Amino acid sequence: MSTPAIAASRPAVADYLELTKPRITLLVMLTALVGFVSASRGPVSSLALAAALVGTGLVAAGASAHNMVLERHTDALMRRTENRPLPSGRLKPVEALVFGATLTAVGLLELAWLSGRLAAAVALLTWSTYLFLYTPLKPRTSLSTIVGAFPGALPPVIGWAAARGSVDNGAYILFAIMFLWQIPHFLAIAWIYRDDYARGGLPMLPVIDTEGRMTGRQAVAHSLALLLVSLAPTAAGMTGRLYLAGALCLGLGFVAVAVRAAVVRSLPAARALFLASLVYLTALSTLLLLDKQ
């Protein structure tokens, strides 16, 4: 049986699930979890935490579905995305639009009701900047990666706002960590798939920087900045010495991988940087949760 035939036989629920970009949604929920726990005073309320994570996850899933509607023509040009539900024709744009709108509306209402209006407002800001600022810029400029890092860094702020009802220095520190982390992470992805991005007409930095020198420098610069900013939670009294030691080791390791990618400028080196970014964020998030002061 051919691949298109197999894809066509998939149940509709699998296509709707794919619209939500589950891995990205789970990553959003993880960082919202870090924000909520970091902001909590005293024991963490499991019900309040669940409400914040569910609402954040629904808004993130809705944004992903709407993103697939907006990018369906570009997705059809790229091999890694051509079999998504919309470019393959398994779902209609209006179906994805209604599905995404439902998820977003339920998520925002749930956040406003159970987590507070501020958390819902930050979630709405995340949703709107992702769809109406970052997405339209992707086919126009390589700077879209920097712009896209803004909504990508807001989920821990949603969690913080849900737990504390305000946004203060701790939330800004978590935002800065997430913002800086995303640059080498997304540059690695764009490096790996730069031929596909070129085919789709998306001028990501590794597409226009054919030798990879600027891409490498940006990855190193942002990983160095991330190393410094990642030490701020301890300086702000959010974490203890365990986190500080772990963040320092993780940051130095991440910088080393970024330097190697900048020097070697090969596909395996880009893949190593991508994997290192995932290990780094998971480990740093764990340290933030375990060594909260």
Secondary structure, 3 states (H helix, E strand, C coil): CCHHHHHHCCCHHHHHHHHCCHHHHHHHHHHHHHHHHHHCCCCCCHHHHHHHHHHHHHHHHHHHHHHHHHCHHHHHHCCCCCCCCCCCCCCCHHHHHHHHHHHHHHHHHHHHHHCCHHHHHHHHHHHHHHHHHHHHHCCCCCCHHHHHHHHHCCHHHHHHHHHHCCCCHHHHHHHHHHHHHHHHHHHHHHHHCHHHHHHCCCCCHHHHCCCCHHHHHHHHHHHHHHHHHCCHHHHCCCECHHHHHHHHHHHHHHHHHHHHHHHHCCHHHHHHHHHHHHHHHHHHHHHHHHCEC
